[in-house]
Amino acid sequence: MCGIIGCVNRGERTLETLVDGLERLEYRGYDSSGVSLLGEELSVTKTAGKIADLRAALEERPLDGRLGVGHTRWSTHGPPTDENAHPHLDCSGEVAVVHNGIIENYQGLRDELAGDGHTFTSDTDTEVVPHLIERALGRGASPEAAFRDAIAQLEGSYAIAAVVGDEEAIFAARSDSPLVIGVGKECAEGDREYFLASDVPAFREYTGKVIYLDDGEFARLESELAVTDSDGQPVEKTVNTVEWDAEETGKSGYDHFMLKEIHEQPRALRQCLSGRADELAGTVELEEVDDVSPSSVHFVAMGTSYHAALYGVHLFQQAGVPAQAFHASEYATVTPPIGDALVIGITQSGETADTVSALREARSRGARTLAVTNTVGSTADRECDETLLIQSGPEIGVAASKTFTGQLAALNLLTLATVESGRTRRDVVPELRELPGRVQSILDDSNAEEIADVYHDSRSFFFIGRSYQYPVALEGALKLKEISYEHAEGFSAGDLKHGPLALVDDDTPVFAMVTGDDEIARKTVGNIKEVEARDAPVVAVTDGQSNAELYADHVLRIPEAIPRAAAVLTNVQLQLVAYHVADNLGRSIDKPRNLAKSVTVE
């Protein structure tokens, strides 16, 4: 991991294209970076640290070339050092390789190559690849044949790009890790610009025409593009058009991408609902899943998407359909009986390795699969039987915000379209259509910044909720952990007194989600009184119907809404709290330490 960029036929703009592309991939998380260009010779510059450090190194020693590859690394094998940064070279310095993923059999290959006299200079698994290519070249293979020979020996997950010798081409292959090709403009010489990246934002400024590589496919980028299968046979690929503009990946005047994306949630919700939910008719139409009618559901997901899955479980169960949520990493290795369950994978990127593996395991057992994702052409999108796109637009901040909200909205649409009654639709659809405006009112009036000012230096933060608010409590705690690095935990409110209450004191603010005035709300108010009796400060996130504010030190107000919609609104307030706590503490909000946007290794 974590980011790859490559380009051909960019002339004197090659170096800047690569470095700019790496900067656009910074949101994926990284700890080192590097570039390699092919000019009169193959040259490499790489450094630990930020892209700014790479730029400084390039100012001292500029590189020149007609094509090249670049990489941002998120450490898996070996610490973040100059030596461990990509690209990696062979002994001769004529092969440069960048790689995302994990090569599981690298140690055996490394020992074998070392026995043949190859010298290694890093701790990484990646470094075996250029040496495998070098060995094949030494046996008389052509550059492309040598690349294929090396790939055939790898076990694990990978997206790999290589420049080999003086061959004016980039060779690429993928297995369980994303690679996308950008088809650029035709040059004066008749050649065409081509780009290669882990994600579209890396080259969106130059082209919106993209080709998604599938597992087992190879690409050769030169004056023309050739995509072949593992046997070398040509593969016809569809050129897709990316609808969003490059400007959408800018900050638009906000201090951080995350804050911008929190404020984009009204628009993201409208995009998700548009053309799907008809308020006047009280109907929901999802052409993508028009023949889905599950008798039971298994959700598989990780992280924030797992919290969306827990929310989805409530939706299906309320509609009378048995549903369970599983951590995808467990489901892939210890799969429970599936029967005739619909297996729904929730993944923002569509490339989450654990979730893709779980979906594949489900399909191998005969299950029907459905992906809920934000990314057209992703692995989950291509491999599942159906896909429900959340249509939130590009999200750059590592910590998910608008995509989580989009997942909740999409799951509402899914249950309404497939398992819920007409009467429920007539009640719920108007509430969904009100969500964008209600979220906007929170963004306009929230006092989350004031509350963050009061509590940002607390020892711990607790979040509690029941029913639909329980997944929101978990997500609120995760957001705070991710970007502030402070200890935070989410609990089912009823579980608080079964252990966690021992940790509550006057330096542990408790954020309690209390909406409506039903039995769930009254029980949660009882939980508030329990922590209040132990001198813990209480922040009630409430619509005011239950009088929870009478027992709270501070209040984060939301508009009145039905329970499933209220959970979306309380989540927005908690996102703002997490953001402002992290901002108070001076954290790296968009690129939190140790985290990556798209987790493409298991």
Secondary structure, DSSP 8 states (H G I E B T S, - for coil): -EEEEEEES-GGGHHHHHHHHHHHTGGG--SEEEEEEESSSEEEEEEES-HHHHHHHHHHS----SEEEEEEE--SSS-S-TTTSS-EE-TTS-EEEEEEEEETTHHHHHHHHHHTT----SS-STTHHHHHHHHHHHTT--HHHHHHHHHHT--EEEEEEEEETT-S-EEEEEESS--EEEEEEE-TTS-EEEEEESSGGGTTTT--EEEE--TT-EEEESSSEEEE-TTS-B-----EE--S-GGGGS-TT-SSHHHHHHHTHHHHHHHHHTTTEETTTTEE--GGGTT---SSEEEEE-HHHHHHHHHHHHHHHHTT--EEEEEHHHHTTS----TT-EEEEEESSS--HHHHHHHHHHHHTT-EEEEEES-TT-HHHHHSSEEEE-------SSS-SHHHHHHHHHHHHHHHHHTS-HHHHHHHHHHHHHHHHHHHHHHHH--HHHHHHHHTT-S-EEEEE-TTHHHHHHHHHHHHHHHH---EEEEEGGGGGGTGGGG--TT--EEEEE-SSSHHHHHHHHHHHHHHTTT--EEEEE-STT-GGGG-SEEEE-----HHHHHHHHHHHHHHHHHHHHHHTT--SSS-TT--SS----
